[in-house]
Amino acid sequence: MGMKVLSVASEAAGLVKTGGLADVAGALPAALAAQGVEVTTFIPGYPAVLAKLGKAKAIHKWDALLGEKARLLAGKLGETKLLVLDAPGLFAREGGPYSDASGRDWDDNWRRFAAFARAAADIAGGAVKGRSFDLVHAHDWQAGLVPAYLKLAPLADGHIVPSVITIHNMAFQGYYSADIFPKLGLPPEAWTVDGVESYGGVGFLKAGMQLADAITTVSPTYAGEIRSVEFGMGLEGLVLARSNRVHGILNGIDTAEWNPASDPHLAANYTAGKLAARTKNKRAIEQEFGLDRDDGPLFIVVSRLTWQKGMDVLETVLDHLVGIGGRLALLGSGDAEIEGAFLSAAARHPGRIGVKLGYDEGLSHRLQGGGDAILIPSRFEPCGLTQLYGLAYGCVPVVSRTGGLADTVIDANPAALAAEVATGIQMNAVSHGALAMAVSRAVDLYAQGPAWKRLQKNGMAADFSWGASGAAYAALYRQLLEEQG
């Protein structure tokens, strides 16, 4: 059974990216094509997107899309079919997708992404001649109102199609004050706990979770965690109420883009059978970060420097890490206070800690290809991709036991080591003591050359391609279409 799916996402790799959402939205079309599902990606027309789209055909117009003029452009990025919302009043501005150049969120984000969702519902409903879809897949809060418009304000004489919403991170909910509700173009009856109302305001993600036909998270463990107060971020009651509609589907990675045997960013390519070649990459990282050249373990971090990622705890462990012979190369940006703490640590330990603030895609590849272990002490992690890249590159993950980290990394406990199945190191708590112990375990295992090499080879042998995940999404889509009859 072939089907056509409209994937609605505020970012997609190859066009615009701030995090893992872009990687998933970018990878899904190819993953689902293998399952007989044709995906068209719908994305806002930010300047960067329009520049990459080039000459594109306008196939639809809105005179007043939540008060703004807009056009729908059709194009392709490689083999991926694209629809782009060209609405200059909403998206033609410098800065990132959600904030200005100083990092301050745009005041009208509610209008920008409500209009984006309204347009998606129109497209799915059949507003564009010659474009029909069987199902809509919305991603995160930015597309959270799509199921609301489909269910509560459908296009007149439009098609009725089922919808799926994927939660990439429950911490970002798109919550706004009640005074925006009259401006959304939803009927009065939408203002209810069974509609878009959430704690007295409008909840974009909550609306999608309430009204979509299925909810997915990006790992099975996270699907269970968000049923609790600790991880549910105020929406755990809704998750429990709709638990039969919640599915955990683990993210995959693009194994063509992330392949150490062919990665053009690396100083030396290698395979699990030729791990010695990684040394050249390690030497390159040492030089790039101004680190001492030695044979001790090189830890890396590629992360947002935030509380969620446990970076405040990692900063307290750095003296210990250096004291037991480790070094650190860090790439990331985030909270100014945490950034400052890492810069101070680098000044305190010249040659042992190197820090580069910001993000550099090529450098992130080089770090995975040259680092010995990647530190990911997240307090919560819906899926995580950096640990998957680490596994693929023989850069052993040291992680907290949560979300997708728990689902993808096998702890190097005595039983797993004896069975030769371990792929990394897990810790139960995100605390100074737990992280210090995990780092010590890594240093000890690294000193046992053959044991460490076994961890690397096990990780590189794991299959985290999109094959199984694509099949799971396709099966869910088919289930929803069968239910619709």
C-alpha positions as CSV (number, residue, x, y, z in Angstrom):
1,M,0.0,0.0,0.0
2,G,1.6,3.2,-1.2
3,M,0.9,6.4,0.6
4,K,1.7,10.1,0.5
5,V,2.7,11.9,3.7
6,L,3.1,15.6,4.4
7,S,6.0,16.1,7.0
8,V,5.6,19.4,8.7
9,A,8.8,20.6,10.4
10,S,10.3,24.0,11.3
11,E,13.8,22.8,10.2
12,A,15.4,20.1,8.2
13,A,19.1,19.1,7.6
14,G,20.4,20.5,4.4
15,L,18.2,23.5,4.7
16,V,18.3,24.9,8.2
17,K,19.4,23.2,11.5
18,T,19.5,24.0,15.2
19,G,19.3,20.5,16.6
20,G,18.3,16.9,16.2
21,L,14.8,17.8,14.9
22,A,16.5,18.9,11.6
23,D,18.4,15.6,11.4
24,V,15.2,13.6,11.8
25,A,13.1,15.6,9.4
26,G,15.9,15.5,6.9
27,A,16.4,11.7,7.1
28,L,12.7,10.6,7.2
29,P,11.9,10.9,3.5
30,A,14.7,8.5,2.4
31,A,13.9,6.1,5.3
32,L,10.2,6.0,4.4
33,A,10.8,5.8,0.7
34,A,12.2,2.3,1.3
35,Q,8.9,1.4,2.9
36,G,6.8,2.6,0.0
37,V,5.9,5.9,1.6
38,E,6.4,9.1,-0.4
39,V,7.2,12.1,1.9
40,T,6.9,15.7,1.1
41,T,8.6,18.0,3.6
42,F,6.8,21.3,4.4
43,I,9.1,24.0,5.9
44,P,9.0,27.8,6.5
45,G,10.7,30.0,3.9
46,Y,13.5,31.4,6.0
47,P,16.1,33.3,4.0
48,A,18.5,30.4,4.1
49,V,15.9,28.0,2.9
50,L,14.8,30.3,0.0
51,A,18.5,30.7,-1.0
52,K,19.0,26.9,-1.2
53,L,15.7,26.4,-3.0
54,G,16.7,28.7,-5.8
55,K,14.2,29.2,-8.5
56,A,10.9,27.6,-7.4
57,K,7.4,27.5,-8.7
58,A,4.6,29.2,-6.8
59,I,1.7,26.7,-6.7
60,H,-0.7,28.5,-4.3
61,K,-1.3,31.8,-2.7
62,W,-2.9,33.1,0.5
63,D,-4.1,36.7,0.6
64,A,-4.4,36.6,4.4
65,L,-2.7,33.7,6.2
66,L,-3.3,34.9,9.8
67,G,-3.1,38.4,8.4
68,E,-0.1,37.8,6.1
69,K,0.3,37.4,2.4
70,A,2.0,34.1,1.6
71,R,2.9,31.9,-1.3
72,L,3.6,28.1,-1.5
73,L,6.7,27.2,-3.4
74,A,7.5,23.7,-4.7
75,G,11.0,22.4,-5.2
76,K,13.4,19.6,-4.3
77,L,16.5,19.1,-2.3
78,G,18.2,16.1,-3.8
79,E,15.5,13.5,-3.9
80,T,13.4,15.1,-1.2
81,K,10.2,16.8,-2.4
82,L,9.8,20.2,-0.7
83,L,6.9,22.6,-0.1
84,V,8.1,26.0,1.3
85,L,5.9,28.7,2.9
86,D,7.1,32.0,1.5
87,A,5.7,34.5,3.9
88,P,8.1,37.5,4.1
89,G,6.2,39.2,6.9
90,L,6.8,36.1,9.0
91,F,10.1,34.6,8.0
92,A,12.1,37.1,6.0
93,R,14.4,38.2,8.8
94,E,18.0,37.8,9.9
95,G,18.9,35.5,12.8
96,G,17.9,32.0,13.5
97,P,14.6,30.2,12.9
98,Y,13.2,31.1,16.3
99,S,15.3,34.0,17.6
100,D,17.2,37.1,16.5
101,A,20.9,37.5,16.2
102,S,21.3,38.2,19.9
103,G,19.4,34.9,20.8
104,R,16.2,36.6,21.9
105,D,13.0,34.7,20.8
106,W,10.9,36.6,18.2
107,D,7.9,38.1,19.9
108,D,5.6,36.9,17.2
109,N,6.7,33.2,17.1
110,W,3.2,32.2,18.0
111,R,1.8,33.9,14.9
112,R,4.7,32.6,12.7
113,F,4.1,29.0,13.6
114,A,0.4,29.2,13.9
115,A,0.3,30.5,10.3
116,F,2.7,27.7,9.3
117,A,0.4,25.1,10.9
118,R,-2.7,26.7,9.3
119,A,-1.0,26.5,5.9
120,A,-0.1,22.8,6.5
121,A,-3.7,22.0,7.4
122,D,-4.9,23.7,4.2
123,I,-2.4,21.8,2.1
124,A,-3.4,18.5,3.7
125,G,-7.1,19.4,3.2
126,G,-6.7,19.7,-0.5
127,A,-6.3,23.5,-1.0
128,V,-3.6,23.1,-3.6
129,K,-4.7,21.6,-6.9
130,G,-2.9,18.5,-7.8
131,R,-1.4,17.9,-4.3
132,S,-3.1,15.3,-2.1
133,F,-1.9,13.6,1.0
134,D,-3.0,10.6,3.0
135,L,-1.6,11.6,6.4
136,V,0.2,14.5,8.1
137,H,3.3,14.1,10.3
138,A,3.8,17.1,12.5
139,H,7.1,17.7,14.5
140,D,7.4,19.4,17.8
141,W,5.5,22.5,19.1
142,Q,6.2,24.6,16.0
143,A,3.8,22.2,14.1
144,G,1.7,21.5,17.1
145,L,-1.4,23.4,15.9
146,V,-1.6,21.3,12.7
147,P,-3.8,18.6,14.3
148,A,-5.9,21.3,15.9
149,Y,-6.6,23.0,12.6
150,L,-7.3,19.7,11.0
151,K,-9.8,18.6,13.7
152,L,-11.3,21.8,14.8
153,A,-11.1,24.2,11.8
154,P,-10.8,22.0,8.7
155,L,-10.8,23.5,5.3
156,A,-14.3,23.8,3.9
157,D,-15.1,20.8,1.8
158,G,-11.6,19.6,2.5
159,H,-10.2,16.1,2.9
160,I,-10.1,14.5,6.4
161,V,-6.7,13.0,7.0
162,P,-5.2,11.5,10.2
163,S,-2.2,13.1,11.9
164,V,0.8,12.1,13.9
165,I,2.8,14.4,16.2
166,T,6.4,13.6,17.2
167,I,7.8,15.0,20.4
168,H,11.5,15.6,20.0
169,N,11.8,17.4,23.4
170,M,9.0,17.9,25.8
171,A,10.8,20.8,27.4
172,F,9.9,23.0,24.5
173,Q,6.1,23.4,24.4
174,G,5.2,26.6,22.6
175,Y,3.2,28.1,25.5
176,Y,1.6,31.5,25.0
177,S,-0.9,33.7,26.9
178,A,-4.6,33.4,26.4
179,D,-4.9,36.7,24.5
180,I,-3.5,35.1,21.3
181,F,-6.4,32.6,21.1
182,P,-8.9,35.0,19.2
183,K,-6.2,35.6,16.6
184,L,-5.6,31.9,15.7
185,G,-8.7,31.4,13.5
186,L,-10.0,28.6,15.7
187,P,-13.6,28.2,16.7
188,P,-14.6,29.2,20.3
189,E,-15.1,25.6,21.2
190,A,-11.3,25.0,20.7
191,W,-10.8,27.0,24.0
192,T,-11.1,24.0,26.3
193,V,-8.8,21.5,28.0
194,D,-9.8,19.1,25.2
195,G,-8.6,21.6,22.7
196,V,-5.7,24.1,22.7
197,E,-6.1,25.5,26.3
198,S,-3.3,24.6,28.6
199,Y,-2.9,26.0,32.2
200,G,-4.9,29.1,31.2
201,G,-2.9,29.8,28.1
202,V,-2.5,28.3,24.6
203,G,-0.2,25.3,24.4
204,F,1.0,24.5,20.9
205,L,2.6,21.1,21.7
206,K,-0.3,20.3,24.1
207,A,-2.8,20.9,21.3
208,G,-1.0,18.6,19.0
209,M,-0.8,15.9,21.7
210,Q,-4.4,16.3,22.5
211,L,-5.7,16.2,18.9
212,A,-3.3,14.1,16.9
213,D,-4.4,10.5,16.1
214,A,-1.0,9.3,17.4
215,I,1.8,10.6,19.5
216,T,5.4,9.4,19.0
217,T,8.6,10.1,20.9
218,V,12.0,9.6,19.6
219,S,12.9,6.7,21.9
220,P,11.0,3.9,23.7
221,T,12.4,4.9,27.1
222,Y,11.4,8.5,26.7
223,A,7.8,7.4,25.9
224,G,7.7,5.9,29.3
225,E,9.5,8.7,31.1
226,I,7.1,11.4,30.0
227,R,4.3,9.7,31.9
228,S,6.1,10.9,35.1
229,V,6.1,14.3,36.8
230,E,9.9,14.4,36.5
231,F,9.9,14.2,32.7
232,G,6.4,15.1,31.7
233,M,6.9,18.9,32.1
234,G,3.3,19.4,33.2
235,L,1.8,17.3,30.4
236,E,2.2,13.9,32.1
237,G,-1.5,13.7,32.8
238,L,-2.3,14.1,29.1
239,V,0.3,11.4,28.2
240,L,-1.3,9.0,30.7
241,A,-4.8,9.8,29.4
242,R,-3.7,9.0,25.8
243,S,-1.2,6.3,26.7
244,N,-2.7,3.9,24.1
245,R,-1.8,6.5,21.4
246,V,1.8,7.0,22.5
247,H,4.5,5.2,20.6
248,G,8.3,5.3,21.2
249,I,10.3,5.0,17.9
250,L,14.0,5.3,18.2
251,N,15.7,7.8,15.9
252,G,18.2,6.6,13.4
253,I,21.2,8.3,11.8
254,D,22.2,9.0,8.2
255,T,24.8,6.3,7.7
256,A,25.9,7.9,4.4
257,E,26.6,11.2,6.1
258,W,28.1,9.6,9.2
259,N,30.5,7.0,8.0
260,P,34.1,7.0,9.2
261,A,35.1,4.9,6.2
262,S,34.2,7.7,3.8
263,D,33.7,10.9,5.9
264,P,35.4,13.8,4.0
265,H,35.8,15.8,7.2
266,L,38.3,13.4,8.7
267,A,42.1,13.5,8.5
268,A,42.1,9.8,8.0
269,N,39.3,7.4,7.1
270,Y,39.0,4.1,8.9
271,T,36.9,1.0,9.7
272,A,36.4,-1.2,12.7
273,G,39.1,-3.4,11.3
274,K,41.6,-0.5,11.0
275,L,41.1,1.4,14.2
276,A,44.8,2.3,14.3
277,A,44.1,4.9,11.6
278,R,42.0,6.9,14.2
279,T,45.3,8.0,15.7
280,K,45.9,10.5,12.9
281,N,42.5,12.0,13.6
282,K,43.4,12.3,17.3
283,R,46.6,14.1,16.5
284,A,44.6,16.5,14.3
285,I,42.2,17.3,17.2
286,E,45.1,17.9,19.6
287,Q,46.5,20.4,17.2
288,E,43.2,22.1,16.4
289,F,42.4,22.5,20.2
290,G,46.0,23.3,21.3
291,L,46.1,20.1,23.5
292,D,49.2,18.2,24.6
293,R,50.1,15.3,22.5
294,D,50.0,12.1,24.5
295,D,48.6,8.6,24.6
296,G,46.1,9.2,27.4
297,P,42.3,9.2,26.7
298,L,40.9,12.2,24.9
299,F,37.3,13.0,25.9
300,I,35.1,15.1,23.7
301,V,31.9,17.1,24.1
302,V,29.6,18.2,21.2
303,S,26.6,19.7,22.9
304,R,24.4,22.6,23.9
305,L,25.9,23.9,27.1
306,T,22.8,23.8,29.2
307,W,21.3,22.4,32.4
308,Q,19.4,19.7,30.4
309,K,22.6,18.4,29.0
310,G,24.3,18.2,32.5
311,M,27.0,20.6,31.5
312,D,26.9,22.4,34.8
313,V,27.8,19.1,36.5
314,L,30.5,18.2,33.9
315,E,32.2,21.5,34.6
316,T,32.7,20.5,38.3
317,V,34.4,17.2,37.2
318,L,37.0,18.7,34.9
319,D,39.8,19.0,37.6
320,H,39.2,15.3,38.3
321,L,39.3,14.4,34.6
322,V,42.6,16.1,34.1
323,G,44.0,14.8,37.4
324,I,43.6,11.1,36.3
325,G,45.2,11.7,32.9
326,G,42.3,12.7,30.7
327,R,42.0,15.6,28.3
328,L,39.0,17.3,26.9
329,A,38.0,19.0,23.6
330,L,34.7,20.7,23.7
331,L,32.5,22.2,21.0
332,G,29.3,23.9,22.0
333,S,27.4,27.0,23.1
334,G,24.6,27.8,25.4
335,D,24.2,29.4,28.8
336,A,26.7,32.2,29.3
337,E,27.6,31.1,32.8
338,I,28.4,27.6,31.7
339,E,30.4,28.8,28.8
340,G,32.4,30.9,31.1
341,A,33.0,28.0,33.5
342,F,34.5,25.9,30.6
343,L,36.6,28.8,29.4
344,S,38.0,29.2,32.9
345,A,38.8,25.5,33.1
346,A,40.6,25.7,29.8
347,A,42.7,28.6,31.2
348,R,43.3,26.6,34.4
349,H,44.5,23.5,32.4
350,P,46.3,24.7,29.3
351,G,47.1,21.8,27.0
352,R,44.7,19.6,28.8
353,I,41.3,21.3,28.1
354,G,40.4,23.0,24.8
355,V,37.1,24.8,24.2
356,K,35.6,26.2,21.0
357,L,32.3,28.0,21.5
358,G,29.7,27.8,18.7
359,Y,28.8,25.0,16.3
360,D,30.8,23.6,13.3
361,E,29.4,20.6,11.5
362,G,32.7,19.5,10.0
363,L,34.4,19.9,13.4
364,S,31.7,17.8,15.0
365,H,32.6,15.0,12.6
366,R,36.3,15.4,13.3
367,L,35.8,15.2,17.0
368,Q,33.9,11.9,16.7
369,G,36.6,10.6,14.5
370,G,39.5,11.6,16.8
371,G,38.1,11.5,20.3
372,D,38.3,8.4,22.5
373,A,35.1,8.9,24.5
374,I,32.2,11.4,24.2
375,L,30.6,12.7,27.4
376,I,26.8,13.0,27.5
377,P,25.6,13.5,31.1
378,S,22.1,14.6,30.2
379,R,19.4,15.0,32.8
380,F,16.9,14.0,30.2
381,E,17.5,13.0,26.6
382,P,14.5,12.2,24.3
383,C,16.8,10.3,22.0
384,G,20.1,11.8,21.4
385,L,22.1,11.6,18.2
386,T,25.6,12.3,19.4
387,Q,25.9,9.0,21.2
388,L,24.8,7.2,18.0
389,Y,27.5,9.1,16.0
390,G,30.0,8.2,18.7
391,L,29.1,4.5,18.4
392,A,29.4,4.6,14.7
393,Y,32.8,6.3,14.9
394,G,34.3,4.2,17.7
395,C,34.1,7.2,20.1
396,V,32.9,5.4,23.2
397,P,29.8,7.1,24.8
398,V,29.8,7.9,28.5
399,V,26.2,8.7,29.2
400,S,23.5,9.0,31.9
401,R,20.8,6.3,32.0
402,T,17.9,8.2,30.5
403,G,15.7,8.3,27.4
404,G,17.4,7.3,24.2
405,L,20.8,7.1,25.9
406,A,19.5,4.2,28.0
407,D,18.1,2.5,24.8
408,T,21.2,2.7,22.7
409,V,24.3,2.3,25.0
410,I,25.1,-1.0,26.7
411,D,27.0,-0.4,30.0
412,A,30.4,-1.9,30.4
413,N,29.5,-3.8,33.5
414,P,31.3,-7.1,34.3
415,A,28.6,-9.2,32.7
416,A,28.4,-7.2,29.5
417,L,32.2,-7.1,29.3
418,A,32.4,-10.9,29.8
419,A,29.8,-11.4,27.1
420,E,31.6,-9.0,24.9
421,V,28.5,-6.9,24.2
422,A,29.2,-3.6,26.0
423,T,29.4,-0.4,23.9
424,G,29.8,2.3,26.5
425,I,29.5,3.5,30.1
426,Q,26.3,4.5,31.8
427,M,25.7,6.3,35.1
428,N,22.5,6.3,37.2
429,A,22.5,9.9,38.4
430,V,23.7,13.2,37.0
431,S,25.8,14.3,40.0
432,H,29.4,15.2,40.6
433,G,30.1,11.8,42.2
434,A,28.4,9.7,39.6
435,L,30.0,11.5,36.7
436,A,33.5,11.5,38.3
437,M,33.1,7.7,38.8
438,A,32.0,7.3,35.1
439,V,35.0,9.2,33.9
440,S,37.3,7.1,36.1
441,R,35.8,3.9,34.7
442,A,36.5,5.2,31.2
443,V,40.1,6.0,32.0
444,D,40.6,2.6,33.6
445,L,39.0,0.7,30.7
446,Y,41.0,2.8,28.2
447,A,44.2,1.6,30.0
448,Q,43.1,-2.0,29.2
449,G,43.8,-1.7,25.5
450,P,42.0,-4.8,24.2
451,A,38.9,-4.2,26.4
452,W,38.6,-0.6,25.0
453,K,39.0,-1.8,21.4
454,R,36.2,-4.3,22.0
455,L,33.9,-1.5,23.2
456,Q,34.8,0.5,20.0
457,K,34.2,-2.5,17.7
458,N,30.9,-3.4,19.4
459,G,29.6,0.1,18.9
460,M,30.7,0.3,15.3
461,A,28.9,-3.1,14.6
462,A,25.6,-1.8,16.0
463,D,22.9,-0.9,13.4
464,F,21.4,2.5,14.0
465,S,20.4,3.2,10.5
466,W,16.9,4.4,9.7
467,G,15.8,0.9,8.5
468,A,14.0,-0.3,11.6
469,S,12.7,3.2,12.5
470,G,11.4,3.8,9.0
471,A,9.5,0.5,9.1
472,A,8.0,1.4,12.5
473,Y,6.8,4.8,11.2
474,A,5.3,3.2,8.1
475,A,3.5,0.6,10.2
476,L,2.0,3.3,12.4
477,Y,0.9,5.3,9.4
478,R,-0.8,2.2,7.9
479,Q,-2.5,1.5,11.2
480,L,-4.0,5.0,11.3
481,L,-5.2,4.8,7.7
482,E,-6.9,1.4,8.4
483,E,-8.6,2.9,11.5
484,Q,-9.9,5.8,9.3
485,G,-11.3,3.2,7.0
